[in-house]
Amino acid sequence: MNKYYISTAIPYINGKPHIGHALEYIQTDAIARYHRLVGKDVFFLSGTDENSLKNVQAAEKAGKGVQEFVDEYYKEFYNFKNILNISFDGFIRTTEDRHMKGAQKLWNNFKKEDLEKRKYKGLYCVGCEAFYKEEELEDGKCLEHKTVPEVVEEENWFFKLSNYQEKLKELLEKNIINITPEFRKNEWLAFIDRGLEDFSISRSAERAHNWGVKVPGDESQIMYVWVDALSNYITGLNFGSSDESLFAKYWEQNDQENREVVHVIGKGIGKFHVLYWPAMLISAGLDLPTTEFIHGYLTTEGEKMSKSLGNVVNPEDVVTKYGTDAVRYYLLGAVSSTKDGDFSVSRFENFYTAHLVNGIGNLTSRILTMIEKYQENKVPALATDIFGTEKFWLDYESAFAKFDFEEVIKNINSLVSKIDLKISEEKPWEKVKTGENISVLLYQLVEGLRHLALSLVPIIPGTAEKILSQLNLEVSDNFAEEKKWGLLQEGKKIKKADILFVRLEK
Ligand SMILES: [Zn+2]
């Protein structure tokens, strides 16, 4: 079976997660579930970045010990598993012993000629955990945080990224690492062409408040948090532990030709993933990721989310009000997968009502009510496909291959409209009164509903499962067969259940 390894980035945990975090988890989960659906052996990793200086500062501010603080806040992210129905197979906290060991093993494997201890003076943004040059700032401030970086002078270990200038260019140009979307790839190619500079990969233990992963053989230094954080993608597979079988299975993979190692990240951390991480892996003699999918940011009501504006949306609140699948459907279907998107309550409610209440929910109930009423709850005899499901699945698969969730959901919504329209045109409840046979149409409708439910498995798995269970079916494990028309067997008992999506009160 083909292996498929996919990861979210690991967020630092200086506070509760916001709706922007939810976007990345839901996107990654949809991809993971899609690849499981089509029959791959998927490993989905998530985790938390607990060694960041931002955690230390947030803990100090909260009057807590750092360990106590991260022990409390990592749960907020781990809980996405329940709140958003996120199906990760592994979760790595960077304060875990297996992570520390793996990060140190990675460091020890770096080619000696790629490391150098240098005296360094630079402008450091704690928010980004990165040094900046004067010209990278705007009015002397970090573009991301709008704060003035501090001047830091100390002796650090440097990684000679300049050794990898040509190699990185080649990796991107030849799609050895496939950067999606294309415009991001072009941005990074242009960046490489301006010349790559070596970067500091450690800091003094003092400046790090002695928090983080110790540099092997140099107790005065703590690893630069990004070096340690990036290594989570392999330490989460137990790289550096006594049993590295997960790493061998999902990172290295037997079948080199079909090898798939996918990182999902936000646009703000491209530099670390597109440049630093591959260079570090090559230096350590390890295999590279094959794809990096870069999503945009989420604003709320058209504004950048910030604590000071008081417009930070907590995903848990939205889930409590509308349900997990409503949030998943909106973030995948109403927000661009690669550009910036917006979370707005009125848009959310309109999308929910149009596509879930009036769309999927109403259609399911309409079809199953007719099967109940006119067919004694049994599936009629096989009839031909009138909804073009073969084409539907081709479009569906090609949209997933491009990570274009908006397109996936557009296709799903148009299948719903197509089936709905057929019911409105044919008016089976009138035909039945005149004694006309409607069983052909009813088969087409209920089999169409099965296809719809199958397509929802990666997107809104809870709803998909509910529809499939009403059709007396289990979630598929043989997609190639399941996507064929005519699988619902004549005479199969269906069981109509409660409505799927509650209409919002005016
Ligand atoms: Zn910054």
Residues whose N, C-alpha, C, O or C-beta is under 5 A from the ligand:
A	BS01	ZN	C125 G127 C128 C142 E144 H145
